[in-house]
Amino acid sequence: MADFNFELVSPERLLLSERATEVVIPATDGEMTVMANHAPTMTTIKPGVVTVKTASGQTQRYVVFGGFADILPSGCTLLAESAVPADEFDKTQLERRIAAAREELEAGEHADEHKTKLEQFLSQLVHLNENTLPG
C-alpha cells in the first residue's frame, strides 16, 4: 500500500512526523480518510480523535481540539489548536472544556453567529466525551 508524509502539529510541539498509509481526521463536515495521492484539500477540524496507520503497521490515536488540515497528494499536515496522544489524555481536561464552554454560553449576550459557534463547539465536545473516548 502506498504511503505519504503525515505531520500532526500543535502550538506546544510536533506530535508526529511519520510515513502513513491512512489517516482518519475529524473534519468539520464529517470524518475524512486521507491516503496517498489524495486530491488537494484544506479542511477545518472539529474536536475528535485522529487515527494514524503508520507505514510500519502501527496504529496511533490523538485527541485534537480543532484546527485545520492541509492535504496534498504527497502528504497531510494537521495543525491542531490543541492535541495530545490518546493514551496520555485525561478526561477531566475535556470535562473542564465542556464546563467552560457552557459558562461562556450562559454568560450573557452573544451575537447570533458567535452563539451558534459556541453551541456547535459545546455539542462536539459533549459528543467526544460521551461517544468517542474510553472512560
N, C-alpha and C positions, 0 to 999 in steps of 0.2 A: 504494500500500500504506500502511496506517495506521502511524503511528509513536507512540512513547511515550518518556518520560524514562528514561534509564538512568544510574546512577552506580556507579562502582567506587571504593571507598574502602579504603585500608589504614591502619594506625596512623601510618605515616610521612607520607602525603599523599593527596590526592584525585587519582586517576589519570585518571579520565574522568567527565565530566558532559556528556552528549550526547543528542540525539534519535536513537533507533534504530528500525529496522524489525524486527530479530530479534537475540536474544542467546542463545547456547548456553552453558549453565553446567554444570560437572561436579558435579551434585548427588550426595550420598552414595549414593542408590539408583539412580544412572544419569544419563546426560546428559539435560538438560532444555532444551527450546527455549521461550523466552519471547517472546511477541508482544503487540501491543496488545490490550487487553481480556482479558488472561489472568485466570483465576479467582484470587482472593486466596489466596496460598500463602506459607508460610515453609518453608525447607529448609536443611539444613546442606550445606556444600560440602566436597568432598574435594580433595586436590592434583590439579591438572589445568590445562587451558587453557580460558579464556573467549574465545569468538569473538563479536565485536560487528559487526553490519552496520549502519552508521550511515544516517541518513535521506539523507545526501548521496551514498550509494552506496559508501563506503569500507568495507573490512573491516579490523578491528583485532583483534589477539590479545594476551592477557595470561596469564602463568603465575601461578597462585594456589596457596597452600598452606593450604587450609582456610578456614573462616569460615561465614557464613550469608547467605542471600538473602531479602529481603522483597519479595514480588511482589504488585502491585496491578493492577487493570485499567488504571490511568493510568501505571504505571511500575514500575521494578525498582531496588532498591538492593542491591548486593552488598557486604557488609562482610567483607573478607578479612583473615585473620590476617597474611598477607604476600602481596604481589603486585608484579609487575614486568612492563613491556611485553615481549612475547616477543622482540623484536629487541634488547633490552638484557640478556636473560637469559644468564648464564654457567653452563654446565652443571656446572662444578666446584662451584658452590653446592649444586646438587642432590646431587652425589656426597658432599659433606660432610654433608648432612642424612641421607642413607642410612647413612653410617658412624656418625653419632651415634645414630641410631635402633637400629642393630644393637648398638652398645656398651651402650646402656641396656637393651636386651632381654636381653643376655648378662650384665649386671652383677649379677644375683642374683635374689633372691626378689621376686616381684610378686604382688599379689592377682590372681586369675584374670581379673577384669574388666579391670584395667589391662594385664595381659599381652596379652589379646585385642585391646585397642585399639592397643597398640604393634605387634603383629603385623599388624593391618589397615593401620595407617598406613605401616609399612615396605613392605608389599605395594603400596600405592597409589603410593608414591614410586618403587619399582622399575619399576612399570608405566609411570609417567610418563617415567622415564628411558629405558626400552627402546623404547616404542611411540609416544610422542606427540611428543617433541621431536627436532628435527634435531640431528645430531652436531656 
